[in-house]
Amino acid sequence: MKLLKPLALAAALLVSTWAVADINVGVTVSATGPAASLGIPEKNTIALMPKTIGGQKINYIVLDDASDTTAAVSNTRKLITENKVDIILGSTITPNSLAMIDVVAEAKTPMISMAASARIVEPMDDKKAWVFKTPQNDIMMSNAIVEHMAANGVKTVAFIGFSDAYGEGWFQEFSKAAAAKNLQLVGNERYTRTDTSVTGQTLKLMAAKPDAVLVAGSGTPAALPQKSLKERGYTGKMYQTHGVANADFLRVGGKDVEGTLLPAGPVLVADQLPANHPVKKAALAYIASYEAAHGKGSVSTFGAHAWDAGLLMTAAIPVALKKAQPGTAEFRAALREALEQVKGMPGAHGIFSMSKTDHLGLDQNARVMVKIENGTWKYTP
């Protein structure tokens, strides 16, 4: 009996140790490089996330992939093999996130991307079953643009986008949406995120004489085609994607982006939304948290994608903890399953309702049309 008591005490202490095991969260964002204006607010947002969830301490390991696909893959492998993370958040941009899918699927580690392309989670298969994302899909935003164009007399439109997965994904979805509204595509040009001139592409766009031009870029590099068109006297309507919804784009674009129209997450104009908008309360909560740390007017939609990733993780972890302990394959599998069960969760960008076949889970409340007026964003119902 005397021996059994110490053994029982040791067992109890061991169980207690297991119960308070830390949860390791691996993060890779593009805090430097061409996508830095997106990645920096995401990195800042990670610092605002809860340090304890479900009674478990959360350790965030944050790495910079410098907007580089190879670095994003390397970071992901390191986080999984060396840091033994239970979940991956990232990356910032589509090419990086697509490249990470094989790594997380092989390791059976859930990942929540902060990049936009629908191809990150569609079509669903055994690999993408481990991947979720928070930004709105290209087709959702393409439809918003096309609906606005059709309602405002646009008949012909030219396209210029990044020469990578982001630009190609946008062209595929936008061209389908445009055809459905009988809009004629009269130009299709590409450029890289690091280009400093798009003169050749601009001349071709000008020659096509479109009623409107859509630039499918993200961050500050998306301003380049628009500035080039403005320099050459283009006076038609200008549209951008939700990839430019931050203050850095306004700063770099300056007067050349005045009047630009784009779809965006509601967080961009949360204070202008009707009181009954279903996302307003959650969006304002994120803005208050971010601006308390970084100053008034510092918030961006990209940081909000990270915030929503954190909210999804926070909702899923307590559910997963009922099935397994952190640091195990069973916990990672339970966490993936719990993410699929998130229903009706208000985020900064929309209401998330996941399923086995839908790893985004947003509806049309996740988009609004916005116009750049006097160097700021104006909600355009």
N, C-alpha and C positions, 0 to 999 in steps of 0.2 A: 504493500500500500504506500509506504514511504517513497518508493521508487516511482510509482505511478503518478503521484502528484506533480513532481518536477517535470515528468514527460508530458503530462497534460498541460502544464503551464507553458512549456516550450512549444507545444503544438498550437496553443492559443496565440502565443506571440507570433508564430510563423504565419498563421491565418491572418492575424492583424496586419502583418507586414505586407502580405499579398493584397489585402483590401485597400491599402493606401499607396499602391504602386503608381508611379507617375505615368502620365500619358504624354508621349512625345509626338509633337506635331512638326513635320518638316515643311518648310516653305521655300520655294524658289520664285523670285520675282525679278523683273527687268529694271533694276534700280539705276543702271547706267546703260549707255548705248542709245540707239534711236528711239526706243520705247520708254526712256526714263521718265517722261512726263506722265506716263501711266503707272509705272512701277513704283515710283517714289511714294505717291499717296497710298498705294497698296501696302507698302512696307510700313508706312506710318500707322496705318490702320491695324496692322497685326499687333502693334504695341498697345492698342486699346482693347484688345480681346481679353476675355476673362482668364485669370490665372488659376482658377479652380472651377471644375465642372463636375457635378455629381459627386462631390466630396473628394475628387481626385485632383492632385496638382497637375497643371499643364505646363510642359516645357516647350517653348517655341524655338526651333532652330531655323534661322532665316539666312538664306544664301542669295547672292546676286548672280544671275545668269548673263548679265550684260547684253540682254536682247539677242543672245546667240543660241542657236538650236543645240549645238554640240555641248555648250556649257550647261544648258538646261537638263540634258540627258545625264551628264556627268554629275550634276548636283543631285538629281533624283536617285541615282545609284548610290551616291555617298550617303544620302539621308537614310536610305533603306538599309544598306549593309553596315555602315559604321554607326549611325545614330539610332538605328533600330526603331524608326518612327512607326506610329500606328496609322497615320494618315498623312497625305501630301496635299498642301494647298499651293496652287500655281499651275502653269506659269501665267505671265501677264499677256502674252501674245499667242496667236493661233499656231504659227509654225512650231514654236517651242512646245506647246501643249500637245500637239499631234505627235511630236517626236517622243514624248514622255509616256505615251499610252502603252507601248510594248513593255517598258520597264516596270510600270506599276502592275500591269496585268500578270506578268511573269512572277512578280513577288506577291501577288494577291494582296495588294495594299490599296485601299480606296484613295481616290484623288478628286479634289474639287478644283476645277480650272476656273481662272478669272479671265479667260479669253472668249471671243465671241462666236467663232464659226460653229455652225450646227454639226459639222463633220467630227467635232470632238466627241459628240455623244450619239451620233447617227451615222449609218443605221446601227441599231443595237446588235451586238454580238458578244461572244464570250470575253473578249478583251475590253470592250467598252462598258461591259457590265460593272467594271471597277471604277468607271469615270463619271463624274458629275460636273456641272458647270453652273455659274450664276448669271453671266451676261445674256441678254436677249438674243435669240437666233436671228441670223441674217434675213430669213424670209419674213419674220414678223416686222422687222424694220423696213425691209424692201417694200412690203405692202403699204406701210404708212407713207413712204415717199411717193410711191406710184399713185396712191389715192389722192394725195395732195397735188401732184402734178396734173392729174386728170381733171381735178376740180378747179384748177387755175389756168386752164387753156393750153397746157403743154401738149404738143403733138409729136415733136421730135426731141430726142435726148441723146447725148454723147456720154460715154463712160471712160474714166481714167482711174486706175487703181494700182495698188502695190502688185509687183510681179512675184507674189508669193501666195500661200494658201489663203490669206485674208482677202486679197484682191480677187483671186479666182473664185472663192466661195461666194463673194458678193456679186460677181458678174453672173454666175450661174443662177442665183436666186433672183437678182434684180431683172435679168433678161426674161425670166419666166413670168414674173409679176407684171413687167411692162407689156408683154405680149397679151396678157389677159385683159389689159385695159386699152389695147390697140395703140400703144405708144410705139413709135418707130425708133429703133436704135440706129444711129447714123455714125457712130464712132466707138472704137474700143481700143484704148491705149493703156500701156503699163509703164511703171517706173519703180526703182528700188527705194527702200527706206533711206538709203544713204546718198541718193543722187542730190546734186546741187543745182542741176539745170534740167528742165523738161521742155526746152525750146522746140525740138522736133515734134514732140507729141502735141504741144500747144498749137503749132501751126496747122497740124492735121485736124485738130478739133475745130479751129477757127474756120477752116475751109469747108467743113461739113455744115456750118451755120445752124447749129441746134438751138431749139427754144430753151433748153436747159442742159446743164452739165452736172453729172454726179461724180464726185471724187470719193473713191473707196479707199481711204487711207486712215491712219490713226495717229494720234499725238501730233506733235509739231510738224513732222514731215508732210502731213496732209495739207498744210497751207501752201506748199510750193506750187502745185498746179494752178491753184486759184490766184495766187499772186501773179503768176506768169500770164494767165488769161486776162487779168485786169490790166496788166502792162500793155497788152496788145489790143485793148479796147473792147473786150467782150462785154456785152450788156445784157445777156440773157440771164435767166434764173440760175442760181448756184445752190446745189444741194451737197451735203456731206453726210457721213454715217455717224452713228453714235460713238465712233472711235475718236471723235475730236472734242468731246464734251468736257473740256477742262480749261482752266484759266490760262495755261501756257499756250494753247491754240489761239485764244483771243489776243494774247500779248504778241505772238509771232505774226499772226495774220493782220493785226491792226485794222486800218481802214479798208484794206483789200477784202476783208471777209464780212463787211457790213452787209446786212440783208440776207445772209446765208440761212438756209432752212435745213433742219435735220430732225430726225427722230431721236429721242433720248429717254433714258429712264426718268421716272417722275422725281427722283431725288434732285435732279438738276434745277428744277423750278418748284420745289416742294412748297415754298411759302406763297406761291401764286396759285396753287391748286385750290379747287373748291373744298370747302370744309368737309364735305361728305366723300371725298375721294378715298378709296380704301387703303391707299398706300401712304397718304399724307402723314399720319401720326408716326409710323415707323421710320419714314424718311427724315422727318424733322428730328427724331431721336438720334439718328446717326449724325446729322449735321451738328447738333448741339455737342455731342461727344467729341467729334473731330475738331470743331472750332474752339472748344475749350482748351484743347492741347496745342493747336497750331494757329489760332487767330481767326478773326471774322473774315469770311470770304475765301478761306483756304481750302474748303472742301471740294472734292471732285467726284464724278460718277465712278471713276475707276477704283478709288478707295472704297466706294460703296459696294462694288463687286466683291472685294475682299471681306467687307463687313458681313455681307450676306453669306459668304462661304463660312465665316465664323458662326453665324446664327444657325446654319444648317448643322454644323459640327456640334454646336452646343445642344441642339435638339436631339441629335442622334446618340451622343455619348451615354447619357443616363440609361437609355434603352439597351444599348450594347453591353453596359456594365452588368445588367441582370443575367447575361448569358456567359460572359467570360471575363478574364482579367487582362488588363493592358499588357502589351509586350508579347502577346501570343497570336498565332495564326487564327485561333478561334475568335479572338476579340476583333481582329481586322475584318473577318468575315461577318461578324455580328454588326459591326459598325456600317459596313456596306449595306446590309439588309435594313438596318435602322434608317439610313438615309432614304431608302426607297419608300419608307413608311411615313415620311414627313408629309403632313397634310395641312393646308390652310395656314401656313406660317407666314406672317407679315415680315417682309424684308424692306430694305431701303429702296429696292427697285421693283418690288411686286409681291404678290402672294404666291408662295411656293407650295405646290402639291405634287410630290414626286410619285413615281410608280416604277414597276419593273421595266417598262418600255419607255418611260419619259424621265430622263435624268436632268431635265431643266425645270419643268413644272410651272412655267409662267403662263399667264393668259394675257389678253389684250390690255389689262390694266397696267402692264409693265412698260407701256410706251406712251409718250406724248410727243406732239410736234412742237418744235421750238424755233424761234427766229433770233438771229443776232441783231440787236438794235442798240446803238450808242455804246458799243463795246461790252454789252452784257446779254444775258439770255432772257428771252421773253416767251412765256407760255402762249401758244397759239392754238386755241380750241378748234 
